[in-house]
Amino acid sequence: MVGYTSSIMRLLQASSLVLLPAALAADVLKTEGFSTCLEDAQIRVNRMDIAYDKASNQVTFDVSGTSEREQEVIATLVVSAYGRELYQREFDPCDEASKVDQLCPGKCSRRRLHVDLILTAFTLVPAGSFSAKGSQSIPSSFTDRIPSIAFSVPDLEGEGKLELKAKEGGQNLACIESSVGNGKSVDVPAVSYIAAGIAVAALGLSALGALSASGQPGASTPSPSFTEVMFWFQGMAMNGMHSVDYPPIYRRFAKNFGFSTGLIPWGSMQTSIDNFRKSTGGNLTEDSYEYLRNATLVYSDGSTANTTNDLARRGWELVIRQIETTVNGTDDSSNSTSNTPKFVSGIQGYIEQYSVPEANTFMTVLLVFAIVIAAVAVGILLFKVILEAWSLFGKFPKSLTTFRKEYWRIMAQTITNLIFLLYGVWTLYSIFQFTHGDSWAAKLLAGVTLGVFTAILGYWTFRIWQVARRFKKTEGDASSLYENKETWKKYKIFYENYKRGYWWLFIPVIVYMFAKGCVLASADGHGLVQTAGQLFIEVVMLALLLWSRPYDRKSGNWINIVIQIVRVLSVVCILVFVTELGIAQTTKTITGVILIAVQSTLTVILAILIAVNAIITCVKENPHRRRRKEAEKFRGLEDLTPLDGRTSILMQPTGYKPQGQKRMSNSLGPSVYEPYREQGLVYQNSNSNLLKGAAPIVRERTRDSYGSYDSRSPPPVGRQPTLPTVDLNGRRYSAIAR
């Protein structure tokens, strides 16, 4: 059994996790919170911090609690890893072979602890309030049984359970459960920063693509775009909100992407929201920021998590070398901080990892959204002021003219795009507020904002459908949604990346986001229903993408189809975590590692594609600019009329180039020649039936330096039409109009 578990841990270490952080601590095993597994226990634990340092073979502990009376006890210790029991032992703390002084009343001798794992140092005194703090050495013959891999695997799934029974009668006095970790985790701020950096890079690339298009109708942005990247991050965050038994390693991995859903840990904001809830009917007894700061989250699988990310707690400096015990209320017990266990699961378990109480969730997202909107508005207005100041002292690039004239439209479209981006998450948190909130004002705000956002998206959807219908009636199709410049500028944010025949696909996308948020929030607490519903929604969306392949660029089709396939596979993996299916913990852990590897790999691929697209955009010639140059080059030929001299059937097949004629260049139009000098009536003795000069049938229209037409300039000499000669009294004449 031990060998089987060791092989699992080796698999965890060998897995190529792209986003796996570096080690955060030395070779240390320590407890990570605790919970009581016995109601009405006579011995209660208020504080418990225990750590084992492999380098020094020292167990350092800090425990405090209370006991109703003094009595001798028998302790039973059970240690398990990845769902399998590795160690079980029953011992007498007063026995000389495994003596623990603080569990043996009336005796003050101090002896070393001779047990296999560090959890045997749950030191308690059996009378009144007590505390024990210090360190003890453990012989190497016992510590050698701990696999070395246990010190390096991130988010180690070790658990310890200690039961205390009365030596006389066998009555249960206390039961304590605790997770054991090594200080290494995939939940580190660096992962969130990297993910946020990828999103910012995608935003910059989308802005660069829009700038290079310069408002060209029908121009799509390269994939992955900012919207696609944020949808991907939101999907990974929502994968961690199901009411299932996640392996701790995957739960903490999913936590890194909560920023994409608006979850930002901010203590002062949470305190303000608590005060707002208190004044509007909220109950802060067990649902407040201060309560969470001193709580240990306990999940359905028995694993625990602290609500703070204090690295000092992970490092656990081992400096105490002497045992200090206190009985009946001395400084140690009075100053100790109690971590209250709080049982959580589902959306609440995901949210409260950020020290955000479940009743504060919607207000947190609302305030973050308001801050982002304010920042966008201030940024756009500030840039407008900069352009106005620039215009007073110089000439700014022509590509910024549209922004200067239409900054209000750009601001409105940016806010609408943010609403579209957060609509699924907003639906999730609004429904969660309705079902778990306690403040009438917060519920009212949730209902109003969800209604407003739905109305805004519904209005834009109706307007685009209305315009497309009008174009179909007048022109036969809806291509003008892409070709009409004004229409394109107004509505492109919803369909700019889709093919012309699939402009409507943004409507199923809105329904898809709404359905995901509804199912996840309304079925909270029912993991099987949540997962089955999410799987159905993802499969339908995948089928739609495979059937339509709606994206204008081939790369966009492939990237989005691959992302959707990974979403479907992710939900299939979450089915393994469903409690009702009863799948073994080892299988769940392996599935979680595979899921992390797949999602991390796809995230890295998206980052690489963003970098490649940025390089291509900067180096490759802009196709829209090239087409504009070609259009200017042939602009003169596009303006021909039936009466234009260049279309006459009487034109000479070859051009005539008289000596001394100079060609004049015009940077904004086709080349023109010097004016043709008119001639008088010419007598010809020749038998030729063609004339050297003739009056033009119609004058050529040429462009002046400002791009307008000038009808006063005659056609070039080499392109004159010919007229028949006139025979008068035996002489041939040609009539030239003056």
C-alpha positions in Angstrom: 0.0 0.0 0.0 2.8 2.4 0.9 4.6 1.5 -2.4 1.4 2.2 -4.4 1.0 5.6 -2.8 4.7 6.4 -3.3 4.3 5.7 -7.0 1.4 8.1 -7.1 3.5 10.8 -5.6 6.3 10.1 -8.1 3.8 10.6 -10.8 2.8 13.9 -9.4 6.4 15.0 -9.2 7.2 13.8 -12.7 4.2 15.5 -14.3 5.3 18.4 -16.5 3.2 21.2 -15.0 4.0 24.3 -17.0 2.8 26.7 -14.4 4.2 24.9 -11.4 6.0 27.4 -9.1 9.3 27.0 -7.5 9.7 25.6 -4.0 8.5 27.8 -1.3 10.0 26.1 1.7 12.7 23.6 2.7 12.1 20.0 3.6 9.4 20.6 6.1 6.0 18.9 6.8 3.5 20.9 8.8 -0.1 20.9 9.7 -2.4 23.2 7.7 -5.4 24.0 10.0 -7.5 21.5 11.9 -11.1 20.6 12.5 -12.9 18.8 15.3 -14.5 15.4 14.5 -16.3 15.0 17.8 -19.1 17.1 19.1 -19.3 18.0 22.8 -15.7 17.0 23.3 -14.3 17.3 26.8 -10.9 18.4 25.4 -11.1 21.3 23.0 -8.2 22.5 20.8 -8.0 26.3 20.1 -4.7 26.4 18.4 -2.5 23.8 16.7 0.7 24.4 14.7 3.0 21.5 14.3 6.0 21.1 11.9 8.7 18.5 11.2 12.0 19.6 9.8 13.8 16.8 8.0 17.2 18.5 8.1 17.2 18.7 11.9 14.9 15.8 12.7 13.0 18.2 15.0 9.3 18.4 15.6 8.2 21.9 16.6 4.7 22.4 18.0 2.5 25.1 19.4 -0.8 23.9 20.8 -3.3 25.3 23.2 -6.8 24.4 24.4 -9.0 23.5 27.3 -9.9 20.4 29.2 -12.9 19.9 31.5 -11.0 17.7 34.0 -7.7 16.0 34.6 -7.5 12.4 33.5 -5.4 9.8 31.8 -6.0 9.1 28.1 -5.2 6.7 25.4 -4.3 8.2 22.0 -5.0 6.7 18.6 -3.2 8.2 15.6 -4.1 7.5 11.9 -2.1 8.9 9.1 -3.2 8.7 5.4 -2.2 10.0 2.1 -4.2 10.3 -1.1 -7.1 8.5 0.5 -5.1 5.5 1.6 -4.2 4.7 5.2 -0.5 4.6 5.8 -0.1 4.5 9.5 -2.2 3.6 12.5 -1.1 3.3 16.1 -2.6 3.4 19.6 -0.4 4.4 22.4 -0.5 5.4 26.0 1.1 8.8 26.6 2.2 7.7 30.1 3.9 4.7 28.8 7.7 4.9 29.0 8.0 3.8 25.3 6.0 6.7 23.9 5.7 9.1 26.7 4.2 12.6 26.2 4.4 14.6 29.5 1.6 17.0 28.7 -0.8 14.1 28.2 0.3 12.4 31.5 -0.9 14.5 34.5 1.2 15.0 37.6 4.5 14.1 36.0 6.9 16.7 34.8 9.7 14.7 33.4 10.5 15.4 29.7 11.3 12.6 27.3 11.8 12.5 23.6 8.9 11.5 21.4 9.3 8.1 19.9 6.5 7.8 17.2 6.6 7.6 13.5 5.1 11.0 12.3 4.9 14.5 13.6 1.2 14.4 14.4 2.0 12.4 17.6 3.0 15.7 19.1 -0.6 16.9 19.6 0.3 17.9 23.2 -2.5 18.6 25.5 -2.7 19.0 29.3 -5.8 17.5 30.8 -6.9 20.2 33.3 -8.4 23.7 32.6 -6.8 25.9 30.0 -3.4 24.9 28.7 -0.8 25.4 26.1 2.4 23.7 25.0 5.1 25.0 22.8 8.5 23.8 21.9 10.4 21.1 19.9 11.4 17.5 20.3 13.9 15.3 18.3 12.8 12.2 16.6 15.1 9.3 15.9 16.1 8.7 12.3 14.8 5.1 12.5 11.3 6.5 12.5 11.7 9.5 10.2 13.3 7.3 7.5 9.8 5.8 6.9 8.6 9.1 5.4 9.1 9.0 1.6 11.4 11.8 0.4 8.9 12.6 -2.3 6.5 13.8 0.3 8.7 16.9 0.8 8.6 18.0 -2.8 5.1 17.2 -4.2 3.0 20.3 -4.4 -0.2 20.4 -2.4 0.5 17.1 -0.6 -2.7 15.3 0.3 -1.7 14.1 3.7 -4.1 13.8 6.6 -3.8 13.0 10.2 -6.4 12.1 12.8 -5.9 11.9 16.5 -8.4 10.5 18.9 -8.1 10.7 22.7 -10.1 8.3 24.8 -10.3 7.9 28.6 -8.0 5.2 29.9 -10.8 4.1 32.2 -14.0 3.3 30.3 -12.8 4.2 26.8 -15.0 7.3 26.5 -14.2 9.6 23.6 -12.7 12.8 24.9 -11.4 14.5 21.8 -11.0 14.0 18.0 -8.9 16.2 15.8 -8.3 16.0 12.1 -5.6 18.0 10.2 -4.1 18.2 6.8 -0.4 17.8 6.4 1.5 19.8 3.8 5.0 20.6 2.7 4.7 24.3 2.0 4.8 23.8 -1.8 1.7 24.7 -3.8 0.5 25.6 -7.2 -1.4 28.4 -5.5 1.1 31.3 -5.7 0.7 34.9 -6.8 3.2 34.5 -9.6 0.8 32.2 -11.5 -2.0 34.8 -11.3 0.4 37.6 -12.4 1.5 35.5 -15.4 -2.1 34.8 -16.4 -3.0 38.5 -16.0 0.1 39.4 -18.2 -1.1 37.0 -20.9 -4.5 38.7 -20.8 -2.9 42.2 -21.0 -0.8 41.1 -24.0 -3.9 39.8 -25.7 -5.6 43.2 -25.1 -2.6 45.0 -26.5 -2.5 42.8 -29.6 -6.3 43.4 -30.2 -5.7 47.1 -29.9 -2.8 46.9 -32.3 -4.9 45.0 -34.8 -7.7 47.5 -34.6 -5.2 50.4 -35.1 -3.6 48.7 -38.1 -7.0 48.2 -39.7 -7.7 51.9 -39.3 -11.4 51.4 -39.4 -11.3 49.3 -42.6 -14.7 47.7 -42.9 -14.7 43.9 -42.6 -11.2 43.7 -41.0 -11.0 40.9 -38.3 -8.6 40.7 -35.4 -6.2 37.8 -35.1 -6.8 35.0 -32.6 -6.5 34.6 -29.7 -8.1 37.9 -28.9 -8.5 39.5 -25.5 -12.1 38.3 -25.3 -11.1 34.7 -26.1 -8.3 34.7 -23.5 -10.6 36.1 -20.8 -13.3 33.6 -21.6 -10.7 30.8 -21.3 -9.5 32.0 -17.9 -13.1 32.4 -16.7 -13.8 28.9 -17.7 -10.9 27.5 -15.6 -12.1 29.6 -12.6 -15.7 28.3 -13.0 -14.3 24.7 -13.2 -13.2 25.2 -9.6 -16.7 26.2 -8.4 -18.5 22.9 -8.6 -19.8 21.2 -5.5 -17.5 18.2 -5.9 -14.5 16.7 -4.1 -11.6 18.4 -5.8 -8.1 17.2 -5.2 -6.4 20.0 -3.3 -3.8 20.4 -6.0 -6.5 21.3 -8.6 -8.6 23.4 -6.3 -5.6 25.6 -5.6 -4.6 25.7 -9.3 -8.1 26.9 -10.3 -7.8 29.6 -7.6 -5.1 31.4 -9.7 -7.7 32.5 -12.3 -10.3 34.1 -10.0 -9.2 37.5 -11.1 -10.9 37.0 -14.4 -14.2 36.8 -12.6 -13.7 39.9 -10.6 -12.5 38.3 -7.3 -9.8 40.6 -6.0 -8.8 40.2 -2.3 -8.9 43.7 -0.8 -9.3 43.9 3.0 -10.6 47.5 3.3 -13.2 46.9 0.6 -14.5 43.8 2.4 -14.8 45.8 5.6 -16.8 48.5 3.9 -19.1 45.9 2.3 -19.6 44.3 5.8 -20.7 47.6 7.1 -23.0 48.1 4.2 -24.6 44.7 4.7 -24.9 45.3 8.5 -26.9 48.4 7.8 -29.1 46.7 5.3 -30.1 43.6 7.2 -27.0 41.4 6.9 -25.8 39.0 9.6 -22.0 39.2 10.2 -21.8 36.6 13.0 -20.2 33.9 10.8 -20.1 35.6 7.5 -17.7 38.6 7.6 -14.2 39.5 6.7 -12.9 39.4 10.3 -14.5 36.0 10.9 -12.8 34.6 7.8 -9.4 35.9 8.7 -9.4 33.6 11.8 -11.1 30.7 10.1 -9.8 27.5 8.5 -11.8 26.3 5.5 -12.7 22.6 5.7 -13.8 21.0 2.5 -16.0 17.9 2.0 -13.0 15.6 1.4 -11.5 16.7 4.7 -8.8 18.9 3.2 -8.3 22.4 4.7 -7.2 25.8 3.5 -6.3 29.0 5.2 -8.0 32.2 4.0 -4.7 34.1 4.1 -1.6 33.8 1.9 0.9 34.7 4.6 4.2 33.3 3.4 5.5 33.5 6.9 3.1 30.8 7.9 4.3 28.6 5.0 7.9 29.2 6.0 7.3 28.4 9.6 10.6 29.4 11.2 11.8 26.7 13.4 13.7 28.4 16.1 12.2 27.1 19.4 14.2 24.4 20.9 12.8 24.1 24.4 9.4 22.8 25.5 7.3 25.4 27.3 4.1 24.4 28.8 1.5 26.5 30.6 -1.5 25.4 32.6 -4.6 27.4 33.6 -4.2 30.5 31.6 -0.8 32.0 31.2 0.5 34.3 28.5 0.7 31.6 25.8 -2.9 30.6 26.0 -4.3 34.1 26.4 -2.4 35.4 23.4 -3.0 32.4 21.1 -5.1 33.0 18.1 -8.0 30.5 17.5 -8.6 29.3 14.0 -12.3 28.4 13.8 -13.1 25.6 11.3 -15.6 26.5 8.7 -17.1 23.8 6.4 -17.4 25.0 2.8 -18.0 23.6 -0.7 -18.9 24.6 -4.2 -19.0 28.3 -5.0 -18.6 29.4 -1.4 -15.5 27.2 -1.0 -13.9 28.8 -4.1 -14.8 32.4 -3.2 -13.8 32.3 0.5 -10.3 31.3 -0.4 -9.8 35.0 -1.3 -11.1 36.0 2.2 -14.3 37.2 0.5 -17.4 36.1 2.5 -20.1 34.5 0.4 -22.6 37.2 1.1 -20.0 39.9 0.0 -19.4 38.2 -3.4 -21.7 40.2 -5.6 -20.8 43.5 -4.0 -17.1 42.8 -4.5 -17.6 42.1 -8.2 -19.8 45.1 -8.6 -17.2 47.5 -7.0 -14.4 46.0 -9.1 -16.5 46.5 -12.2 -17.3 50.1 -11.3 -13.5 50.8 -10.7 -12.7 49.3 -14.1 -15.4 51.3 -15.8 -14.2 54.5 -14.1 -10.6 53.8 -15.2 -11.7 53.2 -18.8 -13.7 56.5 -18.8 -10.9 58.5 -17.3 -8.4 57.0 -19.6 -10.4 57.8 -22.8 -11.1 61.3 -21.7 -7.5 61.9 -20.7 -6.4 60.7 -24.1 -8.9 63.0 -25.8 -7.4 66.0 -23.8 -3.9 65.0 -24.9 -5.0 64.9 -28.6 -6.6 68.3 -28.3 -3.4 69.8 -26.8 -1.4 68.0 -29.5 -3.5 69.6 -32.2 -2.7 73.1 -30.9 1.1 72.6 -31.2 1.4 70.1 -34.1 -0.2 67.7 -36.4 -1.0 64.2 -34.9 -1.3 61.0 -37.0 -4.3 60.8 -39.2 -5.2 57.4 -37.7 -6.1 59.2 -34.4 -8.6 61.5 -36.1 -11.5 59.0 -35.7 -10.8 58.7 -32.0 -10.7 62.5 -31.6 -14.1 62.9 -33.3 -15.9 59.8 -31.9 -14.5 59.2 -28.5 -18.0 59.0 -26.9 -18.9 56.2 -29.3 -15.6 54.4 -28.4 -16.3 54.8 -24.7 -19.8 53.4 -25.0 -18.6 50.5 -27.1 -15.8 49.7 -24.6 -18.3 49.6 -21.7 -20.6 47.4 -23.8 -17.7 45.1 -24.6 -17.0 44.7 -20.9 -20.6 43.9 -20.2 -20.5 41.2 -22.9 -17.2 39.9 -21.4 -18.6 39.6 -17.9 -22.2 38.6 -18.7 -21.8 34.9 -17.8 -19.9 35.7 -14.6 -22.4 38.4 -13.7 -25.3 36.0 -14.1 -23.5 33.5 -11.8 -22.9 36.0 -9.0 -26.3 37.6 -9.3 -28.1 34.3 -8.9 -25.7 33.3 -6.1 -26.5 36.6 -4.3 -30.3 35.8 -4.6 -29.8 32.4 -3.0 -27.0 33.1 -0.4 -27.1 36.8 0.2 -28.6 38.4 3.4 -28.7 42.1 2.5 -31.9 43.3 0.8 -29.9 46.2 -0.8 -27.3 43.8 -2.3 -30.1 41.6 -3.7 -31.8 44.6 -5.2 -28.6 45.8 -6.9 -28.0 42.3 -8.2 -31.4 42.2 -9.8 -31.2 45.7 -11.3 -27.7 45.3 -12.8 -28.5 41.9 -14.2 -31.6 43.3 -15.8 -29.8 46.3 -17.2 -27.0 44.2 -18.6 -29.5 41.9 -20.2 -31.4 44.8 -21.6 -28.2 46.4 -23.1 -27.2 43.2 -24.8 -30.8 42.6 -26.0 -30.9 46.1 -27.5 -27.7 45.7 -29.4 -28.9 42.2 -30.6 -32.2 43.7 -31.8 -30.5 46.6 -33.6 -28.1 44.3 -35.4 -30.9 41.9 -36.4 -33.0 44.9 -37.6 -30.2 46.3 -39.7 -29.3 42.9 -41.2 -33.0 42.4 -42.1 -33.1 45.7 -43.9 -30.0 44.9 -45.9 -31.4 41.5 -46.9 -34.5 43.2 -48.2 -32.7 45.9 -50.2 -29.5 44.1 -51.2 -30.3 40.4 -51.0 -27.9 39.6 -48.1 -26.4 41.1 -45.0 -22.9 41.8 -46.4 -23.3 45.5 -45.7 -22.9 44.8 -42.1 -19.2 44.4 -43.0 -19.0 46.7 -46.1 -20.9 49.8 -44.9 -18.4 51.8 -42.9 -20.9 53.5 -40.5 -22.7 50.2 -39.8 -19.4 48.5 -39.2 -18.2 51.1 -36.7 -21.4 50.9 -34.7 -21.9 47.1 -34.4 -18.6 45.4 -35.2 -17.7 44.6 -31.5 -20.2 41.7 -31.7 -19.4 40.0 -35.0 -16.1 41.4 -36.4 -14.3 38.0 -36.2 -17.2 36.0 -37.8 -17.7 35.2 -41.5 -20.3 37.2 -43.3 -22.8 34.4 -43.3 -22.4 33.8 -39.5 -22.7 37.3 -38.1 -25.6 36.0 -35.9 -23.3 33.6 -33.9 -22.8 36.1 -31.1 -26.5 35.5 -30.1 -25.8 31.8 -29.2 -22.7 32.9 -27.4 -24.7 35.2 -25.2 -27.2 32.4 -24.5 -24.3 30.1 -23.8 -22.8 32.4 -21.1 -26.2 33.0 -19.5 -26.9 29.2 -19.3 -23.5 28.4 -17.8 -24.0 31.0 -15.0 -27.5 29.9 -14.3 -26.8 26.2 -14.1 -23.7 26.6 -11.9 -25.3 29.0 -9.4 -28.8 27.6 -9.2 -27.5 24.0 -8.7 -25.0 24.9 -6.1 -24.6 22.1 -3.6 -25.6 19.4 -6.2 -22.3 18.5 -7.9 -23.8 15.9 -10.2 -26.5 18.2 -11.5 -24.0 21.1 -12.0 -21.5 18.9 -13.9 -24.1 17.2 -16.1 -25.6 20.5 -17.0 -22.3 22.1 -17.8 -21.3 19.1 -19.9 -24.5 19.4 -22.0 -23.9 23.1 -22.6 -20.3 22.7 -23.6 -21.1 19.8 -26.0 -23.8 21.8 -27.7 -21.4 24.8 -28.1 -18.7 22.4 -29.5 -21.2 21.0 -32.0 -22.2 24.5 -33.1 -18.6 25.4 -33.7 -17.8 22.2 -35.6 -20.9 22.7 -37.8 -20.5 26.3 -38.7 -16.7 27.1 -38.3 -17.8 30.7 -38.2 -14.6 32.6 -37.7 -13.2 34.6 -40.6 -9.7 33.4 -40.2 -8.8 29.7 -40.3 -6.6 30.2 -37.3 -9.6 31.5 -35.4 -11.6 28.4 -36.2 -8.9 26.0 -35.1 -8.0 27.9 -31.9 -11.6 28.3 -30.7 -12.5 24.7 -31.6 -9.4 23.4 -29.6 -10.4 25.6 -26.6 -13.9 24.3 -26.7 -12.7 20.7 -26.9 -10.5 21.2 -23.8 -13.6 22.8 -22.0 -15.6 19.6 -22.8 -12.7 17.4 -21.5 -12.4 19.5 -18.4 -16.0 19.0 -17.5 -15.6 15.2 -18.2 -12.7 15.2 -15.7 -14.8 17.0 -13.1 -17.3 14.2 -13.3 -14.5 12.0 -11.7 -14.6 14.3 -8.7 -18.4 13.9 -8.1 -19.0 12.4 -4.7 -22.0 10.3 -5.8 -19.9 8.3 -8.2 -17.6 7.1 -5.4 -14.4 7.1 -7.4 -11.1 6.5 -5.4 -9.1 9.4 -4.2 -6.0 8.3 -6.0 -7.9 8.3 -9.3 -9.2 11.8 -8.5 -5.7 13.1 -7.8 -4.2 11.6 -11.0 -7.2 13.1 -13.0 -6.6 16.5 -11.3 -2.9 16.4 -12.3 -3.8 15.5 -15.9 -6.3 18.3 -16.0 -3.8 20.8 -14.7 -1.2 19.7 -17.3 -3.7 20.0 -20.2 -5.1 23.4 -19.2 -1.6 24.8 -18.4 -0.3 23.6 -21.8 -3.2 25.2 -23.7 -2.5 28.5 -21.7 1.1 28.5 -22.7 0.2 27.8 -26.4 -2.2 30.8 -26.3 0.6 32.9 -24.9 3.0 31.8 -27.7 0.3 32.5 -30.3 -0.2 36.0 -28.9 3.6 36.6 -29.2 3.7 35.3 -32.8 0.7 37.3 -33.9 2.3 40.4 -32.3 5.5 39.9 -34.3 3.6 39.2 -37.5 1.5 42.4 -37.0 4.6 44.5 -36.5 6.7 43.1 -39.3 4.3 42.1 -42.0 3.0 44.8 -44.4 -0.5 45.9 -43.4 -2.9 44.4 -46.1 -5.4 47.1 -45.5 -2.8 49.8 -46.2 -1.6 47.9 -49.3 -5.2 47.8 -50.7 -5.6 51.5 -50.1 -2.4 52.2 -52.1 -3.6 50.1 -55.0 -7.0 51.8 -54.9 -5.2 55.2 -55.2 -3.0 54.0 -58.0 -6.0 53.1 -60.2 -8.3 55.7 -58.9 -8.3 57.7 -62.2 -9.3 54.7 -64.2 -12.2 54.0 -61.9 -13.8 57.4 -62.8 -14.0 56.9 -66.5 -17.3 57.9 -68.3 -18.7 56.9 -71.7 -17.7 60.3 -73.1 -14.2 60.2 -71.7 -11.6 60.5 -74.4 -9.8 57.4 -73.0 -12.8 55.3 -73.9 -13.3 56.6 -77.5 -13.2 54.1 -80.3 -11.4 56.8 -82.4 -8.3 56.8 -80.1 -5.0 56.0 -81.8 -3.8 52.4 -81.0 -0.4 53.8 -80.0 0.4 56.9 -78.1 2.1 59.9 -79.7 4.9 61.4 -77.7 6.0 64.8 -79.2 9.5 66.0 -78.5 10.0 68.4 -75.6 6.9 67.3 -73.8 7.4 67.0 -70.0 5.5 64.8 -67.7 4.2 66.3 -64.6 3.8 64.2 -61.4 1.0 64.4 -59.0 1.2 62.6 -55.7 -2.5 62.4 -55.2 -3.7 61.4 -58.6 -2.7 60.0 -62.0 0.0 61.6 -64.0 -1.0 64.6 -66.3 0.7 66.3 -69.1 1.3 69.9 -70.1 -1.7 71.6 -71.7 -2.2 71.0 -75.4 -1.8 74.1 -77.5 -4.7 74.7 -80.0 -4.0 75.2 -83.7 -5.8 77.1 -86.4 -7.2 75.9 -89.8 -4.6 73.8 -91.5 -4.2 73.3 -95.2 -2.9 69.9 -96.3 -1.6 69.0 -99.7 -1.2 65.4 -98.5 -3.3 62.6 -99.8 -3.5 61.3 -96.2 -6.9 61.0 -94.7 -5.7 61.5 -91.2 -5.0 64.8 -89.5 -2.1 65.8 -87.3 -4.4 67.8 -85.0 -8.0 67.6 -84.1 -10.4 69.1 -81.7 -11.2 67.0 -78.7 -14.6 65.4 -78.5 -14.7 65.7 -74.8 -12.1 67.0 -72.4 -10.4 64.7 -70.0 -11.2 65.1 -66.3 -8.0 65.1 -64.2 -7.4 65.5 -60.5 -5.8 68.5 -59.1 -3.5 68.5 -56.1 -6.5 68.3 -53.7 -8.0 65.3 -55.4 -10.9 67.2 -57.1 -11.6 67.0 -60.9 -10.4 69.7 -63.3 -12.3 69.7 -66.6 -10.2 72.6 -68.1 -7.1 70.5 -68.9 -7.2 69.0 -72.4 -6.2 65.5 -73.2 -2.7 64.6 -73.9 -1.4 65.0 -77.5 -0.6 61.4 -77.9 -4.2 60.4 -77.3 -6.1 62.7 -79.7 -9.1 61.4 -81.7 -9.1 61.7 -85.6 -11.7 63.4 -87.8 -12.4 63.0 -91.6 -11.0 65.7 -93.9 -13.3 68.2 -95.8 -12.9 68.5 -99.6 -13.6 72.1 -100.9 -12.9 72.9 -104.5 -10.4 70.1 -104.9 -8.5 71.0 -101.7 -8.5 69.1 -98.5 -9.0 71.0 -95.2 -9.3 69.9 -91.6 -11.5 72.0 -89.3 -10.1 72.7 -85.8 -12.4 74.1 -83.2 -11.0 77.1 -81.4 
